[in-house]
Amino acid sequence: MNINDKSVLEMLNKLIVVNRLNKSQILQMVNLVSISNDINDLNDNLKWESDKSFHQNI
């Protein structure tokens, strides 16, 4: 996905508001946008990253 695309930015803003993301989650999302094909892919990538970081902290 192209982060410079207006529709992508609107979608990301909506995600931020709906999910009440904190700063680190927002930065993580921004980093994953470029490797994600669509919103579903982005959500999967975010979930995978959060699961990975959770298991590293155990």
C-alpha positions, 0 to 999 in steps of 0.5 A: 500500500502506498502511504502517500495515497489519500485513501490509505491515509484516511484508512490508517487514521480510521484504524488509529481512532477505532483501535485507539492505537498508542504511539508505538503501535502507530509507528509499527503500523506505518512501518508495515504499510509499505509491505502490506497489500491491503487492509487485511494484510496490514491487520495480519501483519500487525497481529503477527508483529504484536504476537512476536513481540509478546513472545519475545518478552516472556 
